[in-house]
């Protein structure tokens, strides 16, 4: 598999956001089959120099479930170690050209790219290999459906790995509906 769905939890929406959790799952967008998984939580008490916190995002976290908050704020690792492990995970489980999906790519992908750059760790994907989940949903809506809303959520919302799996499944739902359905007869 060479498609990877990302989901991160943060304390801001800017590219410089403090990162709480990095999660990802490899998937086949044609079938929805899920593959290797990664999830690591960063110690929210350890300083992330140069990374930012938004009061709006902190207030948003206060409204989330206890389970989601426990996962997001229960990390033990530092950011550099998590990104190093994440990079190894990608290289171990992908082909040379991994397609990295984010919801939208300017959030998950951009924040992680910023962190890799800031910590001087080579980003494990090329900028041209980032994909945007929101664009796929717009295509589905143009065809009269929205699997993001129609597909039941499995797991805990805002637990990064559960969110990544959900996104991978509904991206596959859209691709299946748009490209692998039987054409209607005219």
N, C-alpha and C positions, 0 to 999 in steps of 0.2 A: 504494500500500500504506500502511496506517496501523497495522499491528501491528509492534512493534519488540521483538526479543528481546535482552536485555542479558546480559552476563556481565562480571564484574570479577574481578581478582585483587588480593588485599589482604594485609596483615600482621596482621590482627586480624579478629574477627567482629562487633565492636561497631559501631554506627552511625558512630563516630568513627575507624574504621580507616584506617590509611595505605593509600592506593590505589596499586597498581603498574601496573595495566593497565585500560583501559576499552575494551570492545568491544561491538558491536551489529550486528545484521543485520535489515533489514526482511523480513517474510515474509507470505505469505498462509496463514492457518491452515486454510483450506478445502482448499487444494491442496498445501501444503508448498513452493510456489515461493519461492525466496529472491530478495531484491532487493539494494539498496544496502547496502554494508558499511562499518563504521568500526572501526578498532583503533588505539589509541595507548598507548604505554608511557611512564610517568612515570619520571624519573630517581630511582632509589631512594636516591641519595646526597644529593638535595636535601631540605632540611627541609620537613616539612608541619606547621607549628605547630598545636598543638591536636589533632592526629590521633594515634592510638594504635597500639602494637605489642604483640602477644601472644607470649610465648615459646612457647606451644603451637603457634601458627600458624607461627612461624619454624621450629620443629622439624618441622612437617608439610611445609614447603617443602623441607627437607633430604632428604626421602624421595621427592620427585618427580623426574621424568626430567630429564636434562641439558637437553633441548630446551625443556621447560616452564620451567625455571628461567632459562635464557638469555633467553627471551622476556619473562618477568616482571621480570627484574632488569636488562634491557638498554636501558631507556628513556633518552631524552635531554631530554624536555620537562618543564616544571613543571606542577603540578596545575591551576592556574588556566588556563593556555593550553590544556591538553587539554580541560577542561570547556567552555571557550569554543568550541573547534572542534567538540566533540561537540554542543553546543547548536545551532550553525549547521548541522551535518550533519542533525540531526533536522528543523529548520525547512525545509531545502532539499528533503527527500525525503518529507515527510509531509503529510497533510491537517491541518486545524486541530486535530483531536482525535486525537492519537496514543495508541494503547493500548500501554503499556510492560509487558513481561513480565520477571519475574525468577524465579530458582530459589532460594528463595522470595522473594516480593516484599519481605519484611522484611530480606533481605540486600542484594541488588544495588540495588533501588530505594531502600531506606532509606539505605544508605551514600552513594549518589550524591546523594540529596536533602539529606542532612546536609552534604555537601561543597559543593553549590551554595549552600546557605544560609550556611554558614560563610564562603565566599568572596564573598558578596553578588552572586551571579550568579543571575538568575531561572531557576528550574527549568523546563525546556522541556516539562513535562507537568503535568497536574493530578493531585492525590493520588487522585482517584476513578478515574483511568484506569490504575492499576497492576493488573497481573494476576499470578497466582501459578501457576507451572508445577507445583508440588507438588500443588496441588488437582486439576489435570487428571490427574496420575498416580494420585491416590487414586480418582478416578472410573473410570479404566481398570482399576485393580485390583479395584474393586467389580464390574466386568464380566469379570473373569477373565484379564486380560492386563496386561503392563507393557512398553510399547514402549521405555521408557528402557533397559531391560535387554536387550530383544530386538533392537533396531535396532543394527547394527554401527556403531561409532564411526569417523568419517572424520577423520583428522588426528591432532593431538597432544593427549591429555587434559591439561587445565588450561592449554592455550593458549586465552586468552579467546575469540577469534573462532571457533575450532573448537568450543569448548563451546557458544557461542551458536547456531551453525548446527545442531549436534546437537540442542539443546533445541528449536529451531524445528521441526525435522523430526519429532521425536517428539510434540510438541504437535499438529502436523497429523495424525500417525498416529492419535492418540486421537480428535480431532474427526472425522476421516473414519470411523473405526470406529464411533463412537457415534451420529453424526448423519446420515451419508450412506450407511449400509449399507441394504440392502433389509430391510424388516421380515420376520421369520419368520412363516410361515403357521401358524395355530393349528388 
